[in-house]
Amino acid sequence: MTVGRGVQFGTGGQCILGAGVLESGEAVVLNESDLTAHFDGTHLTVKWKWSDGESVLRNQIVEYAVAAGDIEEVYGEIERWINDGWLE
């Protein structure tokens, strides 16, 4: 099987997760014991498989405060992530 464009995660030349698009343009789906991943040639979506059901964050306190002088820059960066499709 020949894989064209792709994405992989890992360091030092060791791939720990990889997905690509087959030459036919068909998306690649990985189904592992702890996650599923789907790569359609543009977007990589990963869903974790939690051992005790889906994990829910219950923290309600911000870990790091943003300095008042940096708020506009932070909101601008978040807006760029949304516009670029990195954050929904």
N, C-alpha and C positions, 0 to 999 in steps of 0.2 A: 504494500500500500504506500503510495507516495502522498506526502502531506505538503501542501503549498504554504501560504502565509500562516503564521501561527503565533502562539503566545506560550511562554513557559515560565514557571517559577522555580527558583533554585539558585544556589551560589556555587562558585568554583567549578562550573561545568557540570554539576550534578543536578539534573532536573528532578524535582520532587512532584511537580504537577505540570502536565502539558496538554495542550489541545491545539488543534489546527483545523484547517478547512481542506477537505479532500479536493483534488483537482477538479472533480465534477461540480464543486460548489456546495456539496452536502455538508451540513453542520456536523460537528463532532460532539458527542456526549460522553462524559466519563461518569461512571457510577461506582464509587468506591464505598468501603464500609463506613467511612465517617463523613462523606460528602458526595454531592453530585455536582457536576460542572457541565455547562453548555456553552459552546463557542460557535457563533454563527458567522464568523468572518469579520465582525465589527465589535460585538459585545461579548464579554465573558461574564456569565452569571454563575455564581457558586452558592450552593445551599448546603449548610452544615446539617448533619444528622446527629441530633442530641440524644444522648443515652437515656435521658429521663424526660423526653418530650421537648418541645421547642423552648429554648431559653428566652427568658423575658428579663430585661433590665429593670431593676427596681430602685436604682440609685436616683436621688432627686437633688443632689448637691453637686454643683460644678466642681470638678477637681482642681482646675486652674482658673484663676480669675484673669481676665484680659484687661490690661491697662487702659484707662479711659482714652488715652491718646492713640491707641491702636484699634479701637472699635470699628471705625470706618474701613480700615484696611482689612480687618477680619471679615466683616460683612461683604466687602467687595470680593474677597477671595471665595467665600461661600457662594455668592451669586454667580461667579464664573464657573464653579463646579456644577451648579445647577444648569446653567446655560450650555455647558459642554457635555451634559448627560452623565457626569461622574457621580452626581448626588441627586437623589429623588426625595 
